[in-house]
Amino acid sequence: CIWSAMLAAFIHHGQFLDAIHLFGRMMDSSLVPNADVLRALIICYIELGDLRLGKVVHAYIIRNDYAAESQSCALETSIVKLYARCGNIHLAERCFSSILHKDIVSWSSMIETYTIHGDGRKALALFRQMLEEGARPNGVTFLSLLSACGHSGLVSEARELFDCMTRKFGIAPELGHYTCMVDVLGRSGNLEEAVQVISDMTVKP
């Protein structure tokens, strides 16, 4: 709808307060927001770091049972990101667990949450659970995992992930993946191996 398009335009240009004011005008017009509109509103609160108002929207979503909609995964994932960005990892975990049909964005977002909070082992455990449930990782998933290994000192795990990414899933490493590998090897004192990674890069360092 036109409201959704205008919200997206404000968000695209970083005008989050304008987007929030537009949403207020929409509610004053007695229009019922759809899942896309609510997700756009949550994105604004994520960018502004406003947990209080984010919780208000979350309560509205629960009260009106938006999770029952077939396309609710993106909306629920945005709530996970809201709590993660605002530092409430327990609520992020709870919201993630309540998503019935998780897609790769949901899994990657929760893995990124553990990465941000410096818990590499939980990120790896969630990755294993993701594979057991049949979800296929992408390059973003591995980027978060390798970053988690770097900040948690998990050198052998990083090597295994990098090998798994290329050999098992056929994902070509990008600059970010190589950077994470150089970082984790450098932090652990494996300097010759880090230099070898740079030498073997298929992209320009």
N, C-alpha and C positions, 0 to 999 in steps of 0.2 A: 504494500500500500504506500501512498505518498508520505505518510508519517514515517514509516520505516526507512524509506529512501532518504528523507531529510535527516533523520537520526544518523544514518550511515555516513552521510556527507559531512556532518559536523564532527563525527568521530575520526573520519579519514583525515581531516585537517587539524585534529588535536583540540577542537573546541568543545571540550567535555561539559563545561558548565552550560553552554548554549544547548547542548543535547539534552541535559537534565531539565532545563527550563522548557524545552519543546515537549518533553514527556509530560510535564505538568500541565501544559496547555491541552495536550491530548486527553489527559484524564478529566480535565474540566469540561471537555466536549462530550463526556459520557461514552467515549469509545473504549472498547475492551482491548487491551494490548494482547498481541499474540506472543508466542515464544521468542521470535526473532527480535521484537521490540524490547522485551524484558532482558534478553541477552545483551543487547546494545546498551541498555541502562547499566547493567552490571559491569560491562567493560569500562564505562565511565567511572564507576566507583573504584574499580581496580586501579585505573590510572591515577585517580585522585587519592588513593589509599584511604577511602572513607568506609571503614568497616561498619560503623553504626548504621548508615543509610543502606549499605549493602545487606545487612541483616534484615532491614525492613522489607526490602524487595524479596529476599529469600522467604520470609514469613508469608508474603503475599502469594508467592509461587506455591508454597505448601498448602495454604488455605484454599487456593483455587485449583489445586490438583493438576498443575501443569505437567507433572512427571508422568501422568497417565497418557500424555500425547505420544504418538509414534515417533515424532521427531524431537524428543525432549533431551537427547543425549548431549547435544551442543550446549543447551541451556544449563543442564546439571554440571557439565564440565566447567562452565564459566563460574559457577558458584564455588567449585573446588579451587579454581585459580584465585578467586576473591579471598578466601580464607588463607590460602597459602601465601599470597602476596602480603597480606596483613599480619602474618606471623602466627596464625592460629592453626597449627598443623593437625591438632586433634580433630577439630571440626572439618578440616579438609579431608582427613581420613574417613570420617564418618559419612560425609557427603559422597565421597568416591565409592565407598562400600554400598551405598544405597542405589547406585546407578545399575539398573537391571541389565541393560544392553550396552556394554562398554565398547567404544570403538578405539582405534589406535590413538586418537587425539586424547581421549580420556586416560588411557594407560600412560602415554608419554607425559601428560600434564602432572600426574601423580608422581611419576619417576622424577620429573623436574623439581617437584616440591621437595622431595627428599634430598635432591642434589643441592638446592638452595639452602636447605637447613643443615647441610654437611653430614648427612647420614647415608654414606655410600652403601653400607651393607643392606639397609632397608630398600634402597633403590634396586640393588641386585636381586634381592628376594622377590620384590614385586615383578621384576623382569622375568624371573623364572616362573612365577605364577601366571604371568601374561602368556608365556609360551605354552604352558600346560593347558590353558583355556583356549588355545588355538588362534590367538591374535598374532598377526605378522608385524614385526617391528619395521620401522623405516629409518631413514638417516637421522631424523630429529631424535628418535628414541636413543640411538647409539651415541649421539652427541651428548645428551644428558648423562648417559651412563658413564661415558669416558671422563666427562667432567667430574662426576661424583667420585670416580676412582682416583682422580688427580688430587681432589681435596681431602680424600680419606686415606691416601697412601696405599691404595690397593693396586700394586704394580702388576702382579701375575694375573689378576682379574682383568686389568686393562688390556694386557696382551691377548688373553683369551677372547675378550669381547671384540677386539679389532680383527682377530682372525675369523671369528664367528661371523662378523658383519660381511666380510669379503668372501669367504669360502662358502658358508652355509646359505646366506641370504643374497649373495651376489650384489651387494650394495657398494658402489664405488666410493672410496673415501674422498671427502672434500677437504678444503683447507682447514675447516674447524676440527675435523677428526684428527688430522695430522698434528695440529696445534696441541690438542689435548694429550696425544701420545707423547709428544716432545716434552710437554709440561710434566706429566706423571713420571716419565723417565728421568728428566732433569732434577725434579724434586728428590728422587730417590738415589741420585748419584750415579745413575747409569748413563753417563755422558756419551760414551762411544756409541751406545745403542741409539741414543737420541739423535746423534749426528747421522747415523745410518738411516734412520727413519726419514730425515730430511733429504738425504741422498736418493732414497727410493721413491720420493714423492712423484706422483703423476701430474701434479699441478705445480705452478710456479710458486716457490716459497715467498 
